[in-house]
Amino acid sequence: MIWLILATLVVVFIIGFRILNSDARRASQALTHRLNIEPLYVESMLSQMGKIPGGEFVNYLLHNSESHIGNAASVLLIYQTFIIDDEEQNLVFWQSLLRKARLPSELTPTHTRMALSFLRELEPEAEELSAFRQRYNALFTVEPELAPVPKSNVYYLDGFTPKN
C-alpha cells in the first residue's frame, strides 16, 4: 500500500514538473532542433539569464517565427562566443552552425541590443559587445564582388557596333 502512495506521488511530481517547464522545453527544442545542437547549450544560457530575462527569452522564442528563431540564435551565438569563450575556433564553430541552419550569420545592432536585454543579469558592457560585433562581422562578412564596368554605356539594338 505504501508503494502505491509513493508511486502516485512520483507520478504527480513528474507530471507537475513537465507542466511547469513545458514552455521552456518547447522553446529550447525549437532552437536546438533548428541549429542541430544539444539542448544543454540553450538550457545553460537560460539558467544564466536569470528567472525574469529567461522567461522573457522563452516567451520570445514561443512566437516560433523565422525572425524570432534567427534573433534567438544570434543571442545564443553572442552568449556562447562573447560571454563563454571568445576564441576564434569557437567563433568559427557557432558561425558555421548558423550558416548550416540557413540563419543570418551577421550580427546587427538589433542583435546586440537583444543580447544586452536578455543577458542583463550577466551585466555585459555595451561598448565591449559592440566591439565584439564589429570584430565578428569583419571576420565573417564577405564583401560582394564588384561587377565589371562596361567599356561603353551605349548599346545598339540592331546589332550594329561601330568600328574603332
C-alpha positions in Angstrom: 0.0 0.0 0.0 2.8 2.4 0.8 4.5 1.7 -2.5 1.2 2.7 -4.3 1.2 6.1 -2.4 4.9 6.7 -3.2 4.4 5.7 -6.9 1.4 8.2 -7.1 3.5 11.0 -5.6 6.3 10.3 -8.0 3.9 10.4 -11.0 2.2 13.6 -9.7 5.6 15.2 -9.2 6.8 14.2 -12.7 3.6 15.4 -14.4 3.7 18.7 -12.4 7.4 19.3 -13.3 6.7 18.7 -17.0 3.7 21.0 -17.0 5.6 23.8 -15.2 8.6 23.6 -17.6 6.8 22.8 -20.8 7.1 26.3 -22.3 10.9 26.5 -21.6 11.3 23.0 -23.0 9.3 23.8 -26.2 11.2 27.0 -26.7 14.6 25.3 -26.2 13.6 22.5 -28.6 12.6 24.9 -31.3 16.1 26.5 -31.2 18.1 23.3 -30.7 16.3 21.4 -33.5 16.9 24.3 -35.9 20.6 24.6 -35.0 21.0 20.8 -34.6 22.7 21.2 -31.2 22.4 19.7 -27.8 19.7 21.3 -25.5 22.5 21.8 -22.9 23.6 25.0 -24.7 20.2 26.7 -24.6 19.4 25.4 -21.1 22.7 26.7 -19.7 22.1 30.1 -21.2 18.5 30.2 -19.8 19.8 29.3 -16.4 22.5 32.0 -16.6 20.0 34.6 -17.8 18.0 34.6 -14.5 14.3 34.0 -13.9 12.8 37.1 -15.4 15.0 37.6 -18.5 15.0 33.8 -19.1 11.2 33.9 -19.1 11.2 36.8 -21.5 13.5 34.8 -23.8 11.3 31.8 -23.6 8.2 33.9 -24.4 10.1 35.5 -27.3 11.0 32.0 -28.7 7.5 30.7 -28.4 6.4 33.1 -31.2 8.1 30.4 -33.3 8.6 32.6 -36.4 11.6 32.6 -38.6 12.8 36.0 -37.5 12.4 35.2 -33.8 14.4 32.0 -34.1 17.1 33.8 -36.1 17.3 36.5 -33.5 17.4 34.0 -30.6 20.1 32.1 -32.4 22.1 35.3 -32.6 21.7 35.9 -28.9 22.8 32.3 -28.3 25.8 33.0 -30.5 26.7 36.1 -28.6 26.3 34.2 -25.3 28.5 31.3 -26.4 31.2 33.4 -28.1 31.2 36.7 -26.1 30.4 35.5 -22.6 31.6 31.9 -22.5 34.5 31.5 -24.9 35.7 34.1 -27.4 38.4 32.1 -29.1 38.4 32.2 -32.9 37.7 28.4 -33.3 34.6 28.9 -31.1 33.5 31.8 -33.3 34.0 29.7 -36.4 32.0 26.8 -34.9 29.0 28.9 -34.0 29.1 30.9 -37.2 29.1 27.6 -39.2 26.1 26.4 -37.1 24.1 29.4 -38.1 25.1 29.1 -41.7 24.1 25.4 -41.8 20.8 26.2 -40.3 20.3 28.9 -43.0 20.0 31.6 -40.5 21.6 35.1 -40.9 25.1 34.9 -39.5 25.8 38.6 -39.5 25.4 40.3 -36.1 23.3 43.5 -36.3 22.9 46.3 -33.7 19.4 44.8 -33.0 21.1 41.5 -32.0 23.4 43.3 -29.6 20.5 45.2 -28.1 18.6 42.0 -27.6 21.6 40.3 -26.1 22.1 43.2 -23.7 18.4 42.9 -22.7 18.2 39.2 -22.3 21.7 38.8 -20.7 21.3 41.9 -18.4 21.9 39.9 -15.2 25.3 38.9 -16.5 26.0 42.7 -17.0 27.8 42.7 -20.3 29.3 46.0 -21.3 27.6 47.7 -24.3 30.9 49.1 -25.7 32.7 45.7 -25.5 29.7 43.9 -27.1 29.7 46.5 -29.9 33.4 46.0 -30.5 32.9 42.2 -30.5 30.1 42.6 -33.1 32.4 44.6 -35.3 35.2 42.1 -34.9 32.9 39.2 -35.6 31.4 40.8 -38.7 34.8 41.7 -40.0 35.9 38.1 -39.7 32.8 36.6 -41.4 31.2 39.1 -43.7 32.2 38.6 -47.3 32.1 41.7 -49.4 30.3 41.2 -52.7 32.5 41.2 -55.8 32.3 44.4 -57.8 30.6 43.9 -61.2 32.9 44.6 -64.2 32.5 48.1 -65.6 31.2 48.1 -69.1 33.5 49.8 -71.7 30.7 51.8 -73.1 27.2 52.7 -71.9 25.9 52.8 -75.5 24.0 49.7 -76.7 22.8 49.2 -80.2 19.5 47.5 -80.9 20.2 46.5 -84.5 23.4 44.6 -83.7 25.5 47.3 -85.3 28.6 48.1 -83.4 30.9 50.9 -84.6 34.5 50.0 -85.5 37.3 51.6 -83.6 
